[in-house]
Amino acid sequence: MLSSLSVPLAQAATWTAQDTRLLSAAVAGIAVIVLLISWAKLHPFLSLALGATTLGVVAGMPFADLVDTFTEGLGKTVGDVGLLVALGAMLGKLLTDSGGADQVVETVMRRTTSKTLPWAMVFIAALLGLPMFFEVGVVLLVPVVVMVAARTEQPMLRVGIPALAGLSILHGLVPPHPGPLAAVDALHVDLGLTLALGIVVAIPTAIVAGPVLGSFIAKRVDLPPATHLLGSTPAREEQQHRPSFVAAVAMLLLPVVLMLCKSVADLTLTEDTLGYTILDTVGTPVVAMMLTVLIAIVVLGRGARFSRDRLSDVVGGSLPAIAGIILIVGAGGGFKQTLVDSGVNDVITDLAAGASLSPLVLGWLIAVGIRVATGSATVATISAAGMVAPLVMGLPPTQGALVALAIGSGSLFLSHVNDAGFWLVKEYFGMTVGQTLKTWSAMETILSVVSFAVILLLSAVV
């Protein structure tokens, strides 16, 4: 009897030792990333690469295999996500330089009263935030916030918090922003479904963390009058010709509509039919974004009376700014592939199954921890998605999409002094560090908690 038990016991001991080593490798890799980003101030791309190297070495991977694994993951992620990020930057630049974004803002503001002003700011930020990165949206909207607050004699935060909430929730949850795109790619979930559910989650979350919180905070945090900041806001270029409001909004919504076509085709049509083939093709993310950019070049360029040379400059000028983002996302893909090939993902899957942890909860908690430590929502999303990816395999499409959203939700938690967005908001709104913690940091935390609550509710209902 004893001899018959000796082999299983030895196997269990061997598995436990290897399991401990792989978990130590994961912890060491993440610790290196956190320390290099937050303490050494090293660029996230290099930090992720060194973190993946640490993980692989501690896990016992041969160095040649480690290099191949990292470059394979980087190349695949850049191929899948980088092109979408670049196309999104082109669309955002076209909207900004043509005056289409200004047209949307001014048209909405003309139809807004003092009572509905915070709600209008959420709407404007959500529209402009669809194709634009958070930092670009902040730079674009701050002069609008200052101007509106001054003209209506409203507190800055009553107008500004809703705008920031609308921008931030889309940045965390809704493709084609880099974080959500990376999560969709790592988890292999349906992009159109994730986009649709992300919008469903974003609406109530933006309301709570936007108009409701903004009105509450504006009475408790005293900022200088908006006129105090008017002299420091960037001047907006006067344009004789602009695209119409309808044209600008159509370009903002077109990629969303096209991506949803693929999900509609999957749900309602039979494969190999002509209708399914058409909707499936135009709803493919790269095709949807490419079509939108090409149409926007004609519609927005013609509306602004741009010459061919000017259009070329606008489209080309959008790319240098996002090179760093594409590298970070790609390095995140390399880190994720290292987690997979080293065997860490299998260990996490076994532990999660043994602890009965839901992939939703695990993904959110991992993203929260990395976000608070590194300050980067994109790094938090990519790392968490790579770690919980095995748990998503076999889940229904809706549940897989909700896991991607839960990770995005966790990546928004508690922006503080190690986040570039914290300092951007602080400087633009003329706040102290303490005021920024009470306003921006509180808003980000509420966005994360409320969105996760909505995701849990949807998971129980859908």
Disulfide bonds with the S-S distance in Angstrom:
none
